[in-house]
Amino acid sequence: MDGGLTTTGALVGALVITLLLVALHLAAPRLRGLPLVPERVTGSFAGGLAVAYVFLHLLPELAEGNEAIGEALSDVVEPTPLLDLSVFLVALAGFAAFYGLDRLARSRAHPIPAGVGSGGRGAGDRGGGGRRDGGPEPAGVYWLHLGSFMVYNALITYTMALRLETGVAFAALFALAMGLHFVLTDRSLEEHYPHRFPRSGRVLLAAALLLGWGADALVAPTSTVLVALLTALLGGSILLNVFKEELPSSGRSSYGWFLAGLGLYAGLLTLVTALGQ
């Protein structure tokens, strides 16, 4: 079976995974620009892997969390159809919150034209900026959007040790999906905020991962209900970001590489599940 780790071992393992995720965040621009590997290949492969994670890992995890809440509260409140929807309502709230932030960002910050990188000389301002007037993006929108992703990152590492206690292989697959997911999230944020994000955003997102692990080391989550609700909130956010960032338009994607990523993750998850039985 896919056995979990002890509490101390899980915390150490979570720190190792956190450091790897930090490295991926900081190295994201270089990973997207690997020589001889077009960005649409890396993006499509990561997208397929993340979509497989959503359907085969995240959605079943939300269902399990809903059952855990029902069992935990069965002695306190009488089960009702509304209670049965609790985790999914929280996931929906996370989805809606991140969608609203994305809409706000798109309305206030103008992305770089297609084909122009953050360091290139694009049409419009000729200075590599993302706004049509060549000025920096609105600070309030930027910090709100970045802050939401910092919370998102902190939740990932805050619950990582608990995932390792439950099962090492499943936690490793989760970390793999999130790591590649960060590479594409980085691309989106840099396109929205080409002036501000390269200077501060990437480092702060990496720091949020360490902050989440630190919070877990100091105050580990113990309540079944709390863990299920945090997972649901994170799940709703992941759902939006996966389908928004990792299913790009045909000009920026390769269906073959998308299927390769999807098939690889589905195969690994199937193998881990079979060995765990």
C-alpha positions in Angstrom: 0.0 0.0 0.0 0.9 3.7 -0.4 1.9 4.2 3.2 2.2 7.6 4.7 5.0 9.1 6.8 5.2 9.9 10.5 4.4 13.5 11.5 8.1 14.5 11.7 9.0 12.7 8.5 6.0 14.3 6.7 7.1 17.8 7.8 10.6 17.2 6.5 9.3 15.7 3.3 7.0 18.7 2.9 10.0 21.0 3.3 11.9 19.2 0.5 8.8 19.5 -1.8 8.4 23.1 -0.8 12.0 23.9 -1.7 11.5 22.2 -5.1 8.4 24.2 -5.8 10.2 27.4 -4.8 13.0 26.5 -7.3 10.4 25.9 -10.0 8.8 29.3 -9.4 12.1 31.1 -9.6 13.2 29.1 -12.7 9.9 29.3 -14.5 11.0 31.8 -17.2 14.0 29.6 -18.1 11.9 26.4 -18.1 9.4 28.0 -20.5 12.3 29.0 -22.8 14.2 25.7 -22.9 16.3 25.5 -26.1 14.9 23.3 -28.8 11.6 23.0 -26.8 8.9 25.4 -28.0 6.9 27.0 -25.2 3.7 25.6 -26.7 5.1 22.1 -26.1 5.9 22.6 -22.4 2.7 24.5 -21.9 0.5 21.8 -23.6 2.3 19.0 -21.8 1.8 20.7 -18.4 -1.8 21.5 -19.3 -2.6 17.9 -20.1 -1.0 16.7 -16.9 -2.9 19.3 -14.8 -6.3 18.5 -16.4 -5.8 14.8 -15.7 -5.0 15.8 -12.1 -8.3 17.7 -11.9 -10.5 14.9 -13.1 -8.7 11.9 -11.5 -7.4 13.4 -8.3 -8.9 16.7 -7.3 -12.6 15.9 -7.9 -12.4 12.6 -6.0 -10.5 14.3 -3.2 -13.3 16.9 -2.9 -15.9 14.1 -2.7 -13.9 12.4 0.0 -13.6 15.7 1.9 -17.3 16.1 1.7 -17.8 12.6 3.3 -15.3 13.4 6.0 -17.2 16.6 6.9 -20.5 14.7 7.1 -18.9 12.0 9.4 -17.2 14.7 11.6 -20.4 16.7 12.1 -22.8 13.8 12.3 -22.9 14.0 16.1 -23.4 17.7 16.1 -25.9 18.5 13.3 -28.4 16.4 11.5 -27.2 15.6 7.9 -29.1 17.6 5.3 -28.8 18.0 1.5 -27.3 21.4 2.1 -24.6 20.0 4.4 -23.8 17.4 1.6 -23.0 20.4 -0.6 -20.8 22.2 1.8 -17.4 21.3 0.4 -18.6 22.0 -3.2 -20.0 25.3 -2.2 -16.6 26.3 -0.7 -14.9 25.1 -4.0 -17.4 27.2 -6.0 -16.6 30.2 -3.8 -12.8 29.7 -4.5 -13.5 29.4 -8.2 -15.7 32.6 -8.3 -13.2 34.6 -6.2 -10.3 33.9 -8.5 -12.4 34.4 -11.6 -13.4 37.8 -10.3 -9.8 38.7 -9.6 -8.8 37.6 -13.1 -11.6 39.7 -14.7 -10.4 42.7 -12.7 -6.8 42.2 -13.8 -7.8 41.8 -17.4 -9.9 45.0 -17.3 -7.2 47.1 -15.7 -3.9 45.7 -17.1 -3.4 45.2 -20.8 -1.4 42.1 -21.7 1.6 42.1 -24.0 0.7 41.4 -27.7 1.1 37.8 -28.7 4.6 36.8 -29.5 6.2 39.5 -27.4 8.1 38.4 -24.3 8.4 40.5 -21.1 11.9 41.5 -22.1 11.2 42.2 -25.7 10.4 45.4 -27.6 6.7 45.1 -28.3 4.3 47.1 -30.3 2.7 50.1 -28.6 5.3 51.3 -26.2 8.4 49.7 -27.6 9.7 49.3 -24.1 8.6 45.8 -23.1 5.7 47.0 -21.0 2.3 45.4 -21.0 0.1 48.6 -20.9 -0.8 50.5 -24.0 0.4 53.7 -22.5 3.7 52.3 -21.5 3.3 52.9 -17.8 3.3 50.5 -14.9 0.2 48.5 -14.1 -2.3 49.7 -11.4 -0.7 48.9 -8.1 -3.9 48.1 -6.3 -5.0 45.5 -8.8 -1.5 44.0 -9.0 -1.2 43.5 -5.2 -4.7 42.2 -4.9 -4.1 39.7 -7.6 -0.7 38.7 -6.4 -1.9 38.5 -2.8 -4.6 36.0 -3.8 -2.0 33.8 -5.5 0.2 34.0 -2.4 -2.6 32.7 -0.3 -3.1 30.0 -3.0 0.6 29.0 -2.7 0.6 29.0 1.1 -2.4 26.7 1.2 -0.6 24.2 -1.1 2.3 23.9 1.3 0.3 24.3 4.5 -1.5 21.0 3.6 1.5 19.2 2.0 2.7 17.5 5.2 -0.8 16.1 5.8 -0.9 14.8 2.2 2.4 13.0 2.9 1.1 11.5 6.1 -1.9 10.1 4.0 0.2 8.8 1.2 3.6 9.6 -0.2 3.0 8.7 -3.9 -0.2 10.7 -4.1 1.5 13.7 -2.5 4.3 13.4 -5.0 1.9 13.4 -7.9 0.1 16.4 -6.4 3.5 18.2 -6.2 4.3 17.3 -9.8 1.0 18.7 -11.0 1.4 21.9 -9.0 5.0 22.4 -10.0 4.2 22.4 -13.7 1.1 24.4 -13.0 3.2 27.2 -11.5 5.2 27.5 -14.7 2.1 28.4 -16.6 0.7 30.6 -13.9 4.0 32.5 -14.0 3.5 33.1 -17.7 0.0 34.5 -17.2 1.1 36.9 -14.3 4.1 38.2 -16.3 1.8 38.9 -19.3 -0.7 40.8 -17.1 2.0 42.7 -15.1 5.2 42.9 -17.2 6.6 45.8 -15.2 5.8 44.7 -11.6 5.8 40.9 -11.6 9.4 40.2 -12.7 10.7 42.6 -10.0 8.7 41.4 -7.0 6.0 38.9 -7.8 8.0 35.8 -8.5 10.0 36.1 -5.3 6.9 36.8 -3.2 5.1 33.8 -4.6 8.1 31.6 -3.7 8.2 33.1 -0.3 4.5 32.3 0.2 5.3 28.6 -0.3 7.9 28.8 2.5 5.4 30.7 4.7 2.8 28.0 4.2 5.2 25.3 5.3 6.3 27.5 8.2 2.7 27.9 9.3 2.2 24.1 9.1 5.4 23.5 11.2 4.0 25.9 13.9 0.3 25.2 13.8 -0.4 22.0 11.9 -4.0 21.4 10.7 -5.7 18.8 12.8 -9.4 19.4 12.2 -10.9 17.1 9.5 -13.5 19.8 8.7 -10.8 22.5 8.4 -8.6 20.4 6.2 -11.5 19.5 3.9 -12.6 23.1 3.6 -9.1 24.4 2.9 -8.7 21.7 0.3 -12.0 22.7 -1.3 -11.1 26.4 -1.4 -7.8 25.5 -3.0 -9.5 23.1 -5.3 -11.9 25.7 -6.7 -9.0 28.0 -7.4 -7.0 25.2 -9.1 -10.0 24.4 -11.3 -10.2 27.9 -12.6 -6.5 28.3 -13.2 -6.1 24.9 -14.9 -8.8 25.5 -17.4 -7.9 29.2 -17.9 -4.2 28.9 -18.3 -3.5 25.4 -19.3 -6.0 25.0 -22.2 -4.7 27.9 -24.3 -5.8 28.8 -27.8 -4.8 26.7 -30.7 -1.9 29.0 -31.6 -0.2 28.5 -28.3 -0.9 24.8 -27.8 -0.2 21.3 -29.2 -3.0 18.8 -28.9 -0.5 15.9 -29.2 1.6 17.1 -26.3 -1.5 17.9 -24.3 -2.6 14.2 -24.7 0.9 13.1 -23.8 0.8 15.0 -20.5 -2.7 13.8 -19.8 -1.9 10.2 -20.5 1.3 10.2 -18.4 -0.4 11.6 -15.3 -3.4 9.3 -15.8 -1.1 6.3 -16.1 1.0 7.2 -13.1 -2.1 7.8 -11.0 -3.6 4.5 -12.1 -0.4 2.7 -11.2 -0.2 4.3 -7.8 -3.9 3.5 -7.1 -3.4 -0.1 -8.2 -0.3 -0.6 -6.0 -2.1 1.0 -3.1 -5.0 -1.5 -3.1 
